[in-house]
């Protein structure tokens, strides 16, 4: 259905006021042509430098699909030297075994597909940097710091192929394996095989987040507390690293639209729907995530770095693309959905005026993942908010005890909370945690060691006012408060991490011996679960 150009412009011009911040850029394309764009605000507030369509920004995790494009193009168009060595996919898999270790590859059955479909079961290394003693603004270098991280990656938090879990390790090792097979660095492979063919003339790989080309500055904060330049000193390559302007990204969307019409193109292969090992539909393939708006399927990805939020999505059936680029941390996912719904006049789900059952409110512990789940009333009548995956997710109630969102169904029965996270192919069976308001147990204080991660966890304090800190190969991490949730469950508060957004709070579950003493703790967040720390 052709979109109305006047409507497009009206919709995108509402975005700056609704998602306020230093600056932003939005574009809408249909049938491979630009229908409307809007750019506003400043690339640099202090220097009063305006944001323009040519201003380069880090596109962060949107880079993942470009790495997959290189892989697919190598398969379709190998150099003579690569072709002489046989199947490209096998060559990449062999290099992965060198990077991850042959034992972890053989014992787990992990495949190349599991990596680019986010079904590997590996723990995310940016989350793990918290346990390795990282400070939020310290420098992290690929050649220096990634090999020790991989050496400390020896197990999985689920069997490969059975679930979805976002993991940057997948694409870091995929990029390194591709480089070894091709005998060329990633920046050259990206330029020759994707950026140049797409006409992205100013896009480039810039792995070090502290060395991005100017003049754009990313900002933390908000209007109430003020906007402050974000400090980033990480180096990443494969899981992120590309820098591009709105003009570059418009060229990329035109390229994808042309590619989709070719059934043999890498993009057409990338947008084929996938399944988990049990045959259940899976939402992610080749660095692209599937999101539907009232029946309209879109493929795309977001990008996030401290001070930046970006999103690109393409609806192949409608030949419609939306780009949103902020140099601040507003909700880019909602902004993208607003644009799609506005220009396609898609209805929003109607929330019935249901009063939530009183049992919803509280904190629960999932029996399998050993992660805490907090449930509270939502912002609107008929909604609740469930916090499990590092942020609150809105559930719309169908009746007092049942509700759902596009990726979650939830039911409360007394002290039992059941959640089906359809995107992850995971069933959560959680039990209410009852809080002892007179808690004074001092037995948790002490030191704990995780042999696999080579991480030490220190707990100090008194009563219910405890502090935790981690030591590892990256240093001595900052101390942070711990919150008592109830029974033997705590939270290590983690509002900021080396990557941004941070992995969220870490659940700490106490393990006791037969005599009731503290033997250890199980530590985990949604990106890195089930790490066992034994008392020293």
Order of alpha helices (4+ residues) and beta strands (2+ residues): alpha-alpha-beta-beta-beta-beta-alpha-alpha-alpha-alpha-alpha-alpha-alpha-alpha-alpha-beta-beta-beta-beta-alpha-alpha-beta-beta-beta-beta-beta-beta-beta-alpha-beta-beta-beta-beta-beta-beta-beta-beta-beta-beta-beta-beta-beta-beta-beta-beta-beta
